[in-house]
Structure formats: structure tokens, C-alpha cells
Amino acid sequence: MSEWLVLTLAMVAASAVVLTTAVLNNRRIKDDDDPSETPDVIEYMTMMIGVVYAIVLGLAIAGVWEGRSAAQEYVRQEAQALHEVNVRSAVYPAEVRTRIRADVDAYVRHVVDDEWRSMTEHGSLTDEGARLLGKVRTDVTGYRPRNDHEGQAYQPLVDQVAAADDARSARGQSAGATMPGVVWFGLITGALVTVGLIFTLQIRRTFRELLLASLFSVLIAFLLFLIWDFDSPFGRGISATAAPFLDLIPGAAGR
């Protein structure tokens, strides 16, 4: 199911529930009921609960966005390290340089085509990706420099492969959901309580009051959708992309 379809259904459902509840609740109110009789303390508590929940929503959105940004940064660091391996291997003999670059391209193609799907669907890396990166490491560490110029390039190449491996591990750790289930329980419960408090203020069936109640519930549904969408850095609509790999490793784009 499309993420945008999920968003549309969530907002429509939230609005429909609030409007239906408001209409049914209004039928139970007597004609002589006076909304101004609502105690001031209830209005104060409703306001405070709304403020607290808004702060919680803001912190949750900031947290999942930070996780998404960190995941994209890990992708960039890995791609940059592999790009450096390609560039720095230019000092090696043609057959060694060609082998290293071919193995880097094979690894990046696997990441973009297969490992990305594994992270999206299962939240984990693949054994084949680890094998292909290990092959790149073997290519680099297994070569014995023949002169000082090659020797000066050897250690930086080893360091860049290690940096790529480290960024890959971080990418794998950020592939799953970042929000614990207990936090989701709190967010959803808070949304129900916050929306439910609307009815303690005895809203009527006037167009203005129903419109505001509907928009308020739609806003909360939209914010919860944003948290849900950002919660999977590689798996949903607004997610980290593999663009750095394709931009920095052009050979991997040629299928």
C-alpha cells in the first residue's frame, strides 16, 4: 500500500471519527445546556495536555528525522570511502587497479540492487554484500607495493576500505525502526486523549466548531504519519537514497 494512501486514509478516518462523535454527542445534550458552564480548570487542563503532547510530537519528529539524516550520512561516507579507493588505486599497476575497481563496482551494484531491498523489507544487510566488500579488502591488503610511491598509497587505501566497512556497519544498524513500541503506544494514546478532550469543551454542531475539530484531528494524524514514515530510514517514501553510490561510483551505474 502506498504511503500517501495510508496518509489519506488516516486523515479521513481521524476526521470522520471526530465528526461522527461530535454529532452523536451533540444529540445527547439538552437544549438548555450552556457550554459556558464548563469549569475553568477543565479548559486549563485541556490546554496544558495539548501543549505537552505537542512537545512530545515535536521531539518524536526531531528524533526520527535525525535518524533518517544519520542514515543518509552513513551512505555518503561509505560511497565517499569507496570513491577514494577507486581514485587512490590509480598508482597501482593496471591489472591490480582494474581488479580493485571492478570489485568496487560489483559491490556497489549489489548494494544498490539487492542489499537496499533487503534493508527495506527486512531491516538487515546481506551476507553477499559482506563477501563482496571482503573481496575489495583482500584486493587492497593483498597487494605488495613495488616502490615508494605505491607504498605511500597503500596505507591510505587500507584506511579507506576500513572506513567503508565501518560506514556499512552503521548503515546496517540504522536500517530498522528507531522508535520503540512503548513510544508508539504513548503517541497513539496521547493522540486519543488530546482529541477526546475536545468533547469536554462541549463543542456544538456549528460549521466553525466542527471544522476546527476536524482540522485538529487531521493535523495530529498527519504528524503521526510523518513519524511513522521517517521511522524507517530506508523503507518508506521519505527515505535515505542510494544516490551517493551512483554519483561517486559511475561504473556501478552501468548495468
N, C-alpha and C positions, 0 to 999 in steps of 0.2 A: 504494500500500500504506500502511495506517495506521501512524503512528509507534509506537503501542502494540503493534501486531502485530509490527513489527520488533524492538521491545524483547523481547517474549515469545519470539520465535524465537531471538534472540541468546542469551538466558539459558538457554533449553532446550538449544540447541546446545552452549554452553560447558559446561554441566553434564554433558551426555551424553558429550562428548569426554573430559572428565576421568574420569568414572566408568568408561567403557569402557577407557581407557588404564590406569587403576589395576587393573582386574580382569585384563586381559591381562598386565600387567606382573607381577602377583602370581603368575600361573601359572608364570612362569619362575623364580621364587625357590624355592630348595630349602627343604625343611622345617627343616634345621638352620641356616638363615641367622639371624643375630642383628642386629636393627635397631640395637641399642646400639653396634655396631661402627662406625657412621658417624663419621668423623673430626670433631672439634670445629670445625675450620676450615671444613668444608662448612656446618655449621649457622650459623656466624658469617657466612659469605659470603651464605648464603640470606637471613638476617635483614637484612643490610645492603642487598642488592639490593632486597628488599621495601620497605625504608624509603625508599630513593632513588626507586623507582618510585612510591610513594605521594606523595612530594613533587612529582614531575613531574605526576602526575594532578591533584593539588590546584592546582598553578599553571595547568594547562591549563583546568580548570573555572573558575577565577577569571578567566582571560583571556577566555574566550568569554562568561561571564556579564557581564563588564564591557562587552564589545562589544554584547551584547543590550541592556543598560541604556542605553548611549550612544545606540543606535538609537532606543529609545523616547523618550529626551530630545530628540533631533532632531525627532521627530514632534510632541512637545509644544511645542517652541519655534516650529515652523512654524505650528501651529494657533493658538498664542497671538498671533503676529505678525499673522496674518490676522484674528483676532478684533479686535485693536486697530484694524486698517484699517476694519473694519465700524463699530466704535464711534466712532472719531475722524472718520469721514466724515459724521457727523450734522450738522456745522456747514455742510456744503455745500448748495447748492440741491437740491430734491427730485429733479429729473431726474438730476443728477450722482450724488447719493447712491444712488439706486435702481440706476443703471448699475453703479457700483462694487460694490455688494453682490450684484447679480445675477451679475457676473463672478467674484466670490469664491466664491459658491455653486457656479457651474459648474465652477470649478477644483477645489474640494474634492470634488464629486461624481465628477469624473474620477479624482482621486487614490484615493478610497475604492473605486470600482467597477472601474477599469481599470488604473491605474498600480500599485496594490497587487498585482494579479495578475501584472503584468509583473515586479515586483521578486521575487515568489515563484518564478516559473517561469524567468526569465532573469537575475535579479540586476541589472536596469538600469531606469532611468526611461524615460519615453516622450516623444517629440517633441511630442505633443499637450499633455502637461502643461506643457512649457516654453512652448508657444504661449499657452495659457490664462493662465499666470502673467504672461507678457509683456503680455497684454491688460489685466490688472489694473494693471500698472505704467504702461501707456500712459494708462489712465483717471486715475490719480493724478497723474502728472507732466504730463499734457497740459492739465490744468485751470489756469486763471489766477485766482488769488484776487481777489475783488472788493472786499474790505475788510480791515482789520487782523485781525479775528477769524478769517477764513478763512486769512489769511496766516500767522498763528501756528500753525494746524493743518497747513499744507502740508508743512513740512519733517519733522515727526514722522511724517506719513503716508508720505512717501518713505522715511524710515528704516525703518519697519515693513515695507514691501514689500521693501526690501533685506535685512532680517533674515529674512523668509520665504524669499527666494531663496537666501540663504546656508544656512539650515537644510535646504532642499530638496536642495541640492548635497551636504551632509553626509549626508543620508538616502540619497541615491543611492550614495555611496561606501561606506556600511555595509551595502548590500543583499546583497552577495555573501558568500561564505565567508571567514572570518577566519583559519582555521588552514591554514598551508602544507602541501603534500603531504608534505614531508620530516618535519614534526612528526607527522603521522598515521602515517608509517612507523615512527617511533621509538616512538609509543604502542602500536601493534599488536605490534611486535617485543618491546617491553618486557613486554607482557601475556603473550605466548607464553613468554618466558624466565622470568618470575616464576611462572607456573602450572607450567611444566615443572620448575622447581626443587623442586616438591612431591615429585616422584618420587625426587629424590636423597636424601630423608629416609626412603625405603623405607616408605611408608605401606602398611598392611595392608588387608584386606577387612573389617575390623570396621565396624560401623554408624557408630560415632562418627567414625572417621577418614575414611570415605567421605563422611559428611555434611559435615564441616568442609571437605574438599577441594571438594565440590560448591558449598557456600555461598561459598567464597572465589572460585571461578571465576565464579559468578553475580554477585557483587559487582563484580568487575572489568568484566564485560560491561555491567552497569548503569551504571557510571561512564563507560565509553566511549560508551554510548548518550547520556548526558547531554551529553557534549562534542559529539557529532555533532548533537544536537538544538539546542543553543544556538549551534552554529557558523553557522547561517543565521538571522540575527535576524528576518527577515520571512517565512521559508519553511516553518517546521515547527511542531510542536504548541505548544511553549512559546515563542512568538514575540512580537515587538512588535505592538501593535494600533493600529488607526485610531481608537480611542475618543476621543482628544483632539479630532480634527476634528469628530466628530459631537456632542461635548459643547459645544464652543465655537462651532461654526458651525451652529446649529439649522436654518437654511434649507437646508443641504445634505442633511439627512436626509429632506426631503420629496421623494420621487422623483416 
